[in-house]
Structure formats: C-alpha cells, structure tokens
C-alpha cells in the first residue's frame, strides 16, 4: 500500500496541485530522513526543498521536521543518507517477437522515503524524476524497442548460489543484492542476464501484477537488460 496518511502544508498542496497524488504515491513511510529511525504509525511530514528547476521531497517525523515547501530558508537535506531501497526477483512472462518467454526480473525501488522532483516550466507543474545515474547507465522508460540482446552499458548482474546482485555504474558504483529463488537464478544463468526495472511507484516488498502493469503503462518505470558480467 502506498502512502495514505501524510502531513502536507498548504504551500506544498498549491505548488504540486494535481501532481500531489503522483508525488505521494511515490513515497513510502519507512525511515525518517532526518534521524534515520523508523517512522512508525504517526503520519510523517512531507518536506520539499525547492532549489529552482529541481526539488527534493522526503518524509520525516513531524518532531524532526515540519511539513513545508522550503524555497526561502537554508536548504536542508541529507539526500539518501537514510533512504531505504528494496527489491524483488521473479520469473515473469515477457513478449519477445511473436512468442512469450519467461524472463528473470529484478525490480528495484532505490529510495522509498525520498524522491527528486523536476519542474515543467511550460506547464508549471512538478513531477517525480529518477536519479540521473540510471539514465547515465542507459536505462529508459517503457515504450521503445527493448531487447535482451542489447545490454545496458552501465549495469551488470552477478549471480551467486542464492542471490542476484545488480551493479549500477555511473559516477560511482551502486550495488543492490537480494536473495533469489532457484528458478530465477537458473533462468538468469540460461539467458545470461536479468530484466532490470527501477520504479518509485511500487514497493517491491508488496505489489500486485495489476499494479505493476498499470505503472508500466503509465511510464513510471525505467527498464533495461542487465547482462551477467
């Protein structure tokens, strides 16, 4: 379940407008981005630091940070210092040419409690954006031609006897490792790679196939093929 209760001030509501639901739907209440402790059952406070064309939205204990849109005072954020990533692996059906194949998938949400926003100056709206390191690594939204024979230049997968590790190479290396079932590992070994999906719109710890397909159709994912190497 996505974020359902959150403290939001009027300035944030005014600035985000109709995009408020999209932003709130990209945040998940796990750890406070001020102190790093679990957010618990109390509704978290949404703090947005506006630095011009970009902004950073994050969840905090209301006792650590007030809910507000900050574009005047000293900009405060500890970007990704306490953010939680989570992942999920599975074998899923994927249409390849004129047939359906079973592909191993590595689904990643790289930051549950914090997300970057980008301003659309023409429409005067704000939208969630992915970290540039995923674009630098060659990932792209669904919709273009995708082939497992064209691996991502900046992403590699590593298999062990019980886990899959995905390494994203940009200005530095980010590494994500998760346990995987034998059927996923065997299929990844057969195809020499995994279907790598990054999204803020799902919590990989709990989602439905219908939610996955809806977020894919909405373009709220980045995808690519991570070859073993």
C-alpha positions in Angstrom: 0.0 0.0 0.0 1.3 3.4 -0.9 1.5 6.4 1.4 -2.1 7.0 2.6 -1.6 9.5 5.5 0.9 12.3 5.4 1.2 15.8 6.8 1.3 18.3 4.0 1.2 22.1 4.3 -0.9 24.4 2.0 2.1 25.7 0.1 3.1 22.2 -0.9 -0.5 21.5 -2.0 -0.5 24.7 -4.0 2.8 24.0 -5.7 2.1 20.4 -6.5 -1.5 20.8 -7.5 -2.8 17.8 -9.4 0.6 16.1 -9.1 0.3 15.8 -5.4 -1.2 12.3 -5.7 1.7 11.2 -8.0 4.3 12.5 -5.6 2.6 11.0 -2.5 2.2 7.7 -4.5 6.0 7.6 -5.0 6.8 7.8 -1.3 6.7 5.0 1.3 6.8 5.5 5.1 9.8 3.5 6.4 12.6 5.7 7.9 12.8 9.3 8.9 15.1 11.3 6.6 16.3 13.4 9.5 17.2 10.9 12.2 17.1 7.6 10.3 14.7 5.9 12.8 11.5 4.1 11.7 8.6 6.5 11.0 6.2 4.3 12.9 2.4 4.7 12.9 2.3 8.5 13.2 1.7 10.2 9.8 5.0 11.5 8.5 5.7 15.1 7.5 6.4 15.9 3.8 9.3 18.4 3.5 10.1 19.7 0.0 13.3 21.6 -0.6 12.9 23.7 -3.8 16.2 24.7 -5.4 14.8 26.1 -8.7 14.2 23.6 -11.6 14.6 20.7 -9.2 13.2 19.9 -5.7 13.7 17.1 -3.2 10.7 15.6 -1.4 11.2 13.5 1.7 9.4 12.1 4.7 10.3 13.0 8.3 9.0 12.6 11.8 6.9 15.7 12.5 9.0 16.2 15.6 12.2 16.2 13.4 11.0 18.4 10.5 7.8 20.3 9.8 5.7 19.7 6.8 6.5 22.6 4.4 7.6 23.7 1.0 11.0 25.3 1.6 12.3 27.7 -1.1 13.5 30.6 1.0 15.3 29.4 4.1 18.6 27.5 4.1 18.0 24.4 2.1 18.4 21.3 4.3 18.5 17.8 3.2 20.6 14.7 3.8 19.9 13.2 0.4 19.7 9.4 0.5 21.6 9.2 3.9 18.7 7.3 5.5 16.6 6.2 2.5 15.6 2.6 2.2 15.9 0.6 -1.0 14.1 -2.6 -1.6 14.0 -5.2 -4.4 12.1 -8.2 -5.7 13.1 -11.0 -8.0 10.9 -13.3 -10.0 10.4 -15.0 -13.4 7.8 -13.3 -15.4 6.3 -13.8 -18.9 7.6 -11.3 -21.5 6.6 -11.0 -25.1 9.7 -11.4 -27.3 8.9 -11.1 -31.0 5.9 -13.3 -31.7 6.2 -15.6 -28.6 6.1 -15.4 -24.9 9.3 -16.1 -23.0 9.9 -16.5 -19.2 12.4 -13.8 -18.2 14.1 -13.2 -14.8 13.2 -9.8 -13.4 15.0 -7.7 -10.8 12.6 -5.0 -9.6 14.1 -2.1 -7.6 12.8 0.8 -5.7 16.0 2.7 -4.9 14.6 5.1 -2.3 11.3 4.6 -0.5 11.1 7.7 1.6 12.7 10.4 -0.7 12.3 11.4 -4.3 13.6 14.1 -6.6 11.2 16.3 -8.5 11.6 18.2 -11.7 9.7 21.3 -12.7 8.0 21.5 -16.1 8.3 25.3 -16.8 5.9 25.2 -19.7 3.1 23.6 -17.7 4.2 25.0 -14.4 4.0 21.5 -12.8 6.3 19.3 -10.8 6.8 15.6 -11.4 8.9 12.8 -9.8 12.1 12.1 -11.6 14.6 9.3 -11.5 18.2 9.8 -10.3 20.4 10.7 -13.2 22.6 7.7 -12.6 20.0 5.4 -14.0 19.8 7.4 -17.3 23.6 7.5 -17.4 23.7 3.7 -17.1 21.5 3.5 -20.2 18.0 2.9 -18.7 14.9 4.3 -20.4 11.1 4.3 -19.8 9.0 1.5 -21.4 7.7 2.1 -24.9 10.8 2.0 -27.0 12.3 -1.1 -28.6 13.7 -3.3 -25.9 15.9 -6.4 -26.4 17.8 -8.6 -24.1 20.4 -8.7 -26.9 21.2 -5.0 -26.2 22.5 -4.9 -22.6 22.7 -1.8 -20.6 26.2 -0.3 -20.8 26.3 0.8 -17.2 24.6 -2.1 -15.4 25.8 -5.6 -14.7 24.3 -8.6 -12.8 26.2 -11.1 -10.7 24.8 -14.4 -9.7 25.7 -16.5 -6.6 24.2 -19.7 -5.4 21.4 -17.9 -3.7 21.3 -14.3 -4.7 21.4 -11.7 -7.5 23.5 -8.6 -7.3 22.9 -5.7 -9.7 25.7 -3.1 -10.0 24.8 0.3 -11.5 27.9 2.2 -12.8 27.6 5.9 -13.2 29.9 8.4 -11.4 30.2 5.7 -8.7 29.0 2.2 -8.3 25.7 1.4 -6.6 25.2 -2.2 -5.6 21.9 -4.0 -4.9 21.9 -7.6 -3.7 18.8 -9.7 -2.9 18.2 -13.4 -2.3 16.6 -15.2 -5.3 14.8 -18.5 -5.8 16.5 -21.3 -7.7 14.1 -20.9 -10.7 15.1 -17.2 -11.1 18.8 -18.0 -10.8 18.6 -20.8 -13.3 16.7 -18.7 -15.8 19.1 -15.8 -15.3 22.0 -18.1 -15.9 20.4 -19.5 -19.1 19.8 -16.0 -20.5 23.0 -14.6 -19.0 21.2 -11.6 -17.5 18.1 -10.2 -15.8 15.4 -7.8 -16.8 16.2 -4.8 -14.6 13.3 -2.5 -13.6 13.5 0.7 -11.5 10.5 2.5 -10.1 9.4 4.7 -7.2 5.7 3.9 -7.9 5.8 0.4 -6.4 7.1 -1.1 -3.2 8.8 -4.3 -4.4 8.0 -5.9 -1.0 4.3 -5.9 -1.8 2.6 -5.3 -5.1 0.2 -6.9 -7.5 0.6 -7.8 -11.1 -2.1 -5.4 -11.9 -0.3 -2.6 -10.2 2.9 -3.5 -12.0 1.3 -3.4 -15.4 -0.5 -0.1 -14.6 2.8 1.6 -13.6 4.5 0.2 -16.7 1.7 1.6 -18.9 1.9 4.9 -17.2 5.6 5.1 -17.9 6.6 5.3 -14.2 9.5 2.9 -14.6 12.9 2.6 -16.2 13.9 -0.7 -17.8 16.8 -2.4 -19.4 18.7 -5.7 -19.7 21.5 -6.2 -17.1 23.8 -8.8 -18.5 26.0 -11.0 -16.3 29.5 -9.8 -16.1 
